[in-house]
Amino acid sequence: MGVRSGHVNSPGRLARLKRTFGEGLPFDDAAAVAYGTVTQLVVALGRKPRARVVDLMIAATALAHGAGIITRNPADFAGLESVVKVIAA
């Protein structure tokens, strides 16, 4: 089960994801503020935030809402572990 390129892979998958994980968290004003924090961390590591916009939005949303990130690609969130918990799945 997963979401690729921002689209649900098959009919019914979104319903299964919502049953498993709930409605999800919004990218709201708090997440927008947190986006600045995670972007600064990425820049401080010498990485380009532009290439990682979606991952940074996910990290910012998690940070703003006190959530962790469960991912198959923890390397996508390397350097952000000081502000958000990254869990390899």
MOSULBEL-V648422 format. One record per residue. N is the residue number from 0. SS is DSSP state (2 for helix, 1 for strand, 0 for the rest). PSI is psi in radians with two decimals (999 if undefined). Layout:
N,SS,PSI
N,SS,PSI
This chain:
0,0,2.32
1,0,2.99
2,1,2.30
3,1,2.40
4,0,0.52
5,0,0.10
6,1,2.55
7,1,2.36
8,0,-0.54
9,0,2.76
10,0,2.42
11,0,-0.35
12,2,-0.74
13,2,-0.72
14,2,-0.74
15,2,-0.73
16,2,-0.74
17,2,-0.68
18,2,-0.66
19,2,-0.80
20,2,-0.13
21,0,-2.98
22,0,-0.37
23,0,3.07
24,0,2.48
25,0,2.64
26,0,1.62
27,0,-2.91
28,2,-0.71
29,2,-0.67
30,2,-0.62
31,2,-0.71
32,2,-0.76
33,2,-0.51
34,2,-0.68
35,2,-0.70
36,2,-0.87
37,2,-0.58
38,2,-0.74
39,2,-0.68
40,2,-0.76
41,2,-0.77
42,2,-0.72
43,2,-0.46
44,0,0.01
45,0,0.30
46,0,2.80
47,0,2.02
48,2,-0.48
49,2,-0.62
50,2,-0.16
51,2,0.45
52,2,-0.86
53,2,-0.78
54,2,-0.69
55,2,-0.61
56,2,-0.69
57,2,-0.82
58,2,-0.73
59,2,-0.71
60,2,-0.77
61,2,-0.80
62,2,-0.81
63,2,-0.51
64,2,0.16
65,0,0.55
66,0,2.88
67,0,3.06
68,1,2.18
69,1,2.12
70,1,2.66
71,0,-0.22
72,0,1.26
73,2,-0.41
74,2,-0.43
75,2,-0.37
76,2,0.29
77,0,2.34
78,0,-0.13
79,0,0.03
80,0,-0.37
81,0,-0.31
82,0,-0.32
83,0,2.44
84,0,2.21
85,1,2.14
86,1,2.10
87,1,2.33
88,0,999
